[in-house]
Amino acid sequence: MQIRGELPDAVADAPPDNWVDRHAPRAMRPWLRLSRADRPIGTWLLLLPCWWGIGLAMMADGPRLFDLWIALACAIGAFVMRGAGCTWNDITDRKIDAQVARTRSRPLPSGQISLPGAYFWLGAQGLVGLAILLTLGQAAVWMGVASLALVAIYPFAKRFTWWPQLFLGFAFNWGVMLAYAAHMGRVDPAPVVAWLGAIAWTIFYDTIYAHQDAEDDALIGVKSTARLFGDRSPAILAGFALVSVAVLAVAVGLTGRNQLMAWAGVLAFGGHLWWQLRNFRPDQRDVCLRLFRSNRDAGLILALFLAVAGLA
């Protein structure tokens, strides 16, 4: 087994035991790192709202065999489109990344991949994502097309607003409506409300993440909610956690069947956010990264309860 000390080209903040550094062919490693395949948490955070959308659709309409394909297609799509989004983000941020200790080892600022190569990789991932999207029906296709503007704008948000986490929330949680549309052929109020609740969740977890870079961001003038909230972050994030839980509970109330089971899932999801707040230390980077990654579990808890509610 390879160990981190044998991989001088590895990205600094990637998990030391990630599969890219250990098992991927050496020639593919820079490309997979550009897609953040060495850090799967982003794929999970893009995928989980999609699975929430399937659960809400099943609660409203009952389960269908096609839901199995929707779930798998969302998983594949989340992997490639998160990779495409990260590639676009690194293209636009390559000069900023070169000035931040945590990001200067990424493939573009470190010179492992050229700028034309990054554009090629962006297009290749986008074509795979389009092929997956076309299998999900017309309503889902239009929802996917509508999301492109949000994806394109997000990398620039940190330059003109203190709320880039809000723009990330817009884009990262769009899948709750897309997956719902793939099942139902339309978008109803429930997934729209769930999208709003998920945006509050994104602000919660990505502010925790952004505290890792608060000092570097201040030096180079990059804005974030971590810098905006400062020492008030724990109290403000508690508010966003409450908003997320309350709005997701309303979304469940707008569906048809087995709402008590789904509400129990929302409550368990809120319990996980509370646990994160209890352990949040804004000035400890390792703690911030660990809590950020734990949101995979928070989202999976809610996805599981919604699936059970939809299948029962």
C-alpha positions as semicolon CSV with decimal commas, in nm:
position;residue;x (nm);y (nm);z (nm)
1;M;0,000;0,000;0,000
2;Q;0,122;0,345;-0,086
3;I;0,154;0,597;0,192
4;R;0,117;0,972;0,173
5;G;0,488;1,043;0,200
6;E;0,543;0,857;-0,130
7;L;0,308;1,086;-0,320
8;P;0,457;1,436;-0,344
9;D;0,204;1,521;-0,617
10;A;-0,100;1,447;-0,396
11;V;-0,335;1,732;-0,311
12;A;-0,269;1,866;0,038
13;D;-0,620;1,837;0,184
14;A;-0,719;1,503;0,029
15;P;-0,779;1,213;0,271
16;P;-0,450;1,023;0,305
17;D;-0,612;0,688;0,222
18;N;-0,813;0,799;-0,082
19;W;-0,848;0,554;-0,372
20;V;-0,702;0,790;-0,634
21;D;-0,365;0,817;-0,461
22;R;-0,356;0,446;-0,378
23;H;-0,505;0,266;-0,676
24;A;-0,567;0,489;-0,981
25;P;-0,320;0,462;-1,273
26;R;-0,053;0,729;-1,232
27;A;-0,139;0,895;-1,563
28;M;-0,503;0,940;-1,455
29;R;-0,435;1,078;-1,109
30;P;-0,406;1,449;-1,201
31;W;-0,733;1,433;-1,396
32;L;-0,918;1,254;-1,117
33;R;-0,776;1,502;-0,866
34;L;-0,901;1,787;-1,084
35;S;-1,246;1,629;-1,054
36;R;-1,199;1,591;-0,675
37;A;-1,240;1,214;-0,707
38;D;-0,985;1,191;-0,425
39;R;-1,237;1,374;-0,203
40;P;-1,575;1,204;-0,249
41;I;-1,763;1,414;0,007
42;G;-1,861;1,666;-0,261
43;T;-2,018;1,393;-0,473
44;W;-2,219;1,281;-0,172
45;L;-2,339;1,633;-0,097
46;L;-2,451;1,674;-0,459
47;L;-2,615;1,330;-0,469
48;L;-2,806;1,331;-0,141
49;P;-3,059;1,603;-0,232
50;C;-3,133;1,398;-0,547
51;W;-3,218;1,099;-0,332
52;W;-3,430;1,324;-0,110
53;G;-3,621;1,422;-0,423
54;I;-3,685;1,058;-0,513
55;G;-3,810;0,991;-0,160
56;L;-4,046;1,287;-0,170
57;A;-4,177;1,177;-0,510
58;M;-4,241;0,824;-0,383
59;M;-4,425;0,965;-0,082
60;A;-4,644;1,171;-0,313
61;D;-4,704;0,911;-0,585
62;G;-4,587;0,571;-0,466
63;P;-4,272;0,384;-0,574
64;R;-4,196;0,289;-0,934
65;L;-3,940;0,050;-1,076
66;F;-3,793;0,343;-1,271
67;D;-3,693;0,497;-0,936
68;L;-3,407;0,247;-0,917
69;W;-3,263;0,387;-1,239
70;I;-3,322;0,745;-1,122
71;A;-3,123;0,670;-0,805
72;L;-2,837;0,510;-1,000
73;A;-2,840;0,776;-1,271
74;C;-2,823;1,046;-1,005
75;A;-2,523;0,872;-0,848
76;I;-2,336;0,854;-1,178
77;G;-2,444;1,204;-1,271
78;A;-2,342;1,345;-0,935
79;F;-1,994;1,197;-0,977
80;V;-1,932;1,335;-1,326
81;M;-2,109;1,669;-1,281
82;R;-1,942;1,735;-0,948
83;G;-1,619;1,663;-1,132
84;A;-1,715;1,903;-1,409
85;G;-1,812;2,168;-1,156
86;C;-1,483;2,130;-0,970
87;T;-1,293;2,148;-1,299
88;W;-1,472;2,472;-1,388
89;N;-1,412;2,605;-1,037
90;D;-1,039;2,530;-1,062
91;I;-1,016;2,689;-1,406
92;T;-1,165;3,013;-1,275
93;D;-0,978;3,002;-0,942
94;R;-0,637;2,885;-1,059
95;K;-0,464;3,213;-0,968
96;I;-0,635;3,232;-0,628
97;D;-0,557;2,867;-0,556
98;A;-0,189;2,933;-0,618
99;Q;-0,191;3,179;-0,325
100;V;-0,362;2,953;-0,069
101;A;-0,160;2,692;0,117
102;R;-0,439;2,432;0,111
103;T;-0,506;2,460;-0,263
104;R;-0,175;2,541;-0,433
105;S;-0,107;2,167;-0,476
106;R;-0,416;2,122;-0,698
107;P;-0,343;2,004;-1,053
108;L;-0,382;2,342;-1,230
109;P;-0,181;2,574;-1,000
110;S;0,082;2,305;-0,950
111;G;0,124;2,260;-1,327
112;Q;0,020;1,893;-1,342
113;I;-0,250;1,983;-1,598
114;S;-0,250;2,261;-1,857
115;L;-0,537;2,505;-1,900
116;P;-0,638;2,363;-2,244
117;G;-0,630;2,016;-2,091
118;A;-0,861;2,128;-1,814
119;Y;-1,111;2,267;-2,067
120;F;-1,102;1,937;-2,257
121;W;-1,166;1,745;-1,934
122;L;-1,453;1,979;-1,850
123;G;-1,619;1,908;-2,184
124;A;-1,572;1,532;-2,158
125;Q;-1,737;1,518;-1,817
126;G;-2,020;1,743;-1,934
127;L;-2,097;1,509;-2,225
128;V;-2,121;1,209;-1,993
129;G;-2,352;1,404;-1,764
130;L;-2,571;1,502;-2,060
131;A;-2,599;1,140;-2,172
132;I;-2,720;1,041;-1,826
133;L;-2,963;1,334;-1,806
134;L;-3,129;1,245;-2,136
135;T;-3,249;0,915;-1,988
136;L;-3,455;1,086;-1,716
137;G;-3,734;1,244;-1,919
138;Q;-3,814;1,586;-2,058
139;A;-3,896;1,758;-1,729
140;A;-3,567;1,646;-1,574
141;V;-3,375;1,752;-1,885
142;W;-3,515;2,104;-1,863
143;M;-3,433;2,117;-1,493
144;G;-3,077;2,011;-1,573
145;V;-3,040;2,277;-1,840
146;A;-3,173;2,540;-1,599
147;S;-2,904;2,450;-1,345
148;L;-2,616;2,535;-1,579
149;A;-2,636;2,908;-1,511
150;L;-2,604;2,847;-1,137
151;V;-2,304;2,621;-1,188
152;A;-2,137;2,877;-1,414
153;I;-2,188;3,167;-1,171
154;Y;-2,085;2,998;-0,846
155;P;-1,701;3,017;-0,882
156;F;-1,724;3,395;-0,924
157;A;-1,953;3,452;-0,626
158;K;-1,669;3,482;-0,377
159;R;-1,546;3,782;-0,574
160;F;-1,864;3,992;-0,551
161;T;-2,057;3,875;-0,243
162;W;-1,998;3,769;0,116
163;W;-2,246;3,485;0,049
164;P;-2,081;3,245;-0,199
165;Q;-2,218;2,962;0,017
166;L;-2,567;3,074;-0,080
167;F;-2,482;3,040;-0,450
168;L;-2,332;2,697;-0,381
169;G;-2,660;2,603;-0,214
170;F;-2,858;2,713;-0,520
171;A;-2,653;2,486;-0,746
172;F;-2,571;2,190;-0,522
173;N;-2,928;2,120;-0,416
174;W;-3,099;2,158;-0,753
175;G;-3,105;1,780;-0,777
176;V;-3,391;1,753;-0,528
177;M;-3,616;1,912;-0,791
178;L;-3,452;1,736;-1,087
179;A;-3,491;1,388;-0,937
180;Y;-3,849;1,462;-0,831
181;A;-3,923;1,576;-1,188
182;A;-3,769;1,256;-1,326
183;H;-4,025;1,054;-1,128
184;M;-4,330;1,281;-1,156
185;G;-4,276;1,453;-1,490
186;R;-4,322;1,789;-1,319
187;V;-4,202;1,993;-1,021
188;D;-4,448;2,035;-0,733
189;P;-4,420;2,265;-0,427
190;A;-4,269;1,995;-0,203
191;P;-3,930;1,968;-0,382
192;V;-3,909;2,346;-0,423
193;V;-3,954;2,389;-0,049
194;A;-3,704;2,107;0,015
195;W;-3,456;2,291;-0,211
196;L;-3,487;2,599;0,010
197;G;-3,429;2,391;0,324
198;A;-3,129;2,224;0,164
199;I;-2,982;2,565;0,077
200;A;-2,982;2,652;0,449
201;W;-2,806;2,320;0,513
202;T;-2,540;2,404;0,252
203;I;-2,474;2,741;0,412
204;F;-2,437;2,553;0,741
205;Y;-2,185;2,294;0,626
206;D;-1,991;2,507;0,379
207;T;-1,941;2,784;0,633
208;I;-1,783;2,523;0,859
209;Y;-1,564;2,420;0,565
210;A;-1,473;2,780;0,478
211;H;-1,335;2,842;0,827
212;Q;-1,029;2,638;0,720
213;D;-0,933;2,914;0,475
214;A;-1,055;3,222;0,661
215;E;-0,707;3,360;0,727
216;D;-0,580;3,302;0,372
217;D;-0,904;3,439;0,227
218;A;-0,866;3,758;0,430
219;L;-0,513;3,808;0,295
220;I;-0,613;3,774;-0,070
221;G;-0,954;3,941;-0,042
222;V;-1,180;3,639;-0,103
223;K;-1,522;3,667;0,061
224;S;-1,708;3,393;0,249
225;T;-1,971;3,351;0,518
226;A;-1,696;3,223;0,747
227;R;-1,530;3,564;0,729
228;L;-1,863;3,745;0,743
229;F;-1,987;3,562;1,053
230;G;-1,649;3,546;1,228
231;D;-1,679;3,469;1,599
232;R;-2,057;3,468;1,568
233;S;-2,050;3,162;1,344
234;P;-2,173;2,906;1,602
235;A;-2,481;3,110;1,689
236;I;-2,562;3,203;1,329
237;L;-2,512;2,847;1,208
238;A;-2,750;2,728;1,477
239;G;-3,008;2,954;1,315
240;F;-2,944;2,808;0,971
241;A;-2,971;2,456;1,112
242;L;-3,310;2,540;1,262
243;V;-3,427;2,694;0,935
244;S;-3,315;2,388;0,741
245;V;-3,495;2,147;0,971
246;A;-3,814;2,356;0,982
247;V;-3,833;2,406;0,605
248;L;-3,761;2,039;0,531
249;A;-4,041;1,949;0,773
250;V;-4,276;2,171;0,572
251;A;-4,165;1,997;0,251
252;V;-4,255;1,661;0,404
253;G;-4,594;1,804;0,505
254;L;-4,665;1,886;0,140
255;T;-4,637;1,519;0,036
256;G;-4,898;1,250;0,072
257;R;-4,807;0,934;0,264
258;N;-4,619;0,823;0,576
259;Q;-4,532;1,172;0,689
260;L;-4,457;1,065;1,047
261;M;-4,172;0,843;0,928
262;A;-4,031;1,126;0,714
263;W;-4,067;1,378;0,997
264;A;-3,870;1,139;1,220
265;G;-3,597;1,152;0,955
266;V;-3,597;1,531;0,956
267;L;-3,568;1,524;1,335
268;A;-3,275;1,279;1,319
269;F;-3,113;1,499;1,053
270;G;-3,150;1,797;1,287
271;G;-2,997;1,596;1,570
272;H;-2,686;1,540;1,359
273;L;-2,657;1,913;1,286
274;W;-2,686;1,981;1,659
275;W;-2,405;1,733;1,724
276;Q;-2,190;1,920;1,472
277;L;-2,257;2,250;1,646
278;R;-2,162;2,102;1,981
279;N;-1,823;2,001;1,836
280;F;-1,762;2,303;1,611
281;R;-1,431;2,484;1,673
282;P;-1,388;2,759;1,410
283;D;-1,015;2,799;1,476
284;Q;-0,933;2,426;1,443
285;R;-0,897;2,327;1,078
286;D;-0,894;1,952;1,138
287;V;-1,219;1,974;1,334
288;C;-1,381;2,188;1,064
289;L;-1,287;1,941;0,792
290;R;-1,407;1,642;0,994
291;L;-1,742;1,804;1,069
292;F;-1,786;1,912;0,709
293;R;-1,732;1,556;0,589
294;S;-1,978;1,423;0,847
295;N;-2,261;1,588;0,655
296;R;-2,263;1,285;0,430
297;D;-2,404;1,095;0,727
298;A;-2,654;1,371;0,807
299;G;-2,787;1,365;0,451
300;L;-2,794;0,985;0,437
301;I;-3,002;0,971;0,753
302;L;-3,274;1,183;0,594
303;A;-3,249;0,998;0,261
304;L;-3,300;0,664;0,438
305;F;-3,609;0,781;0,628
306;L;-3,760;0,934;0,314
307;A;-3,696;0,611;0,120
308;V;-3,866;0,403;0,388
309;A;-4,158;0,646;0,398
310;G;-4,188;0,633;0,019
311;L;-4,169;0,252;0,000
312;A;-4,401;0,174;0,291
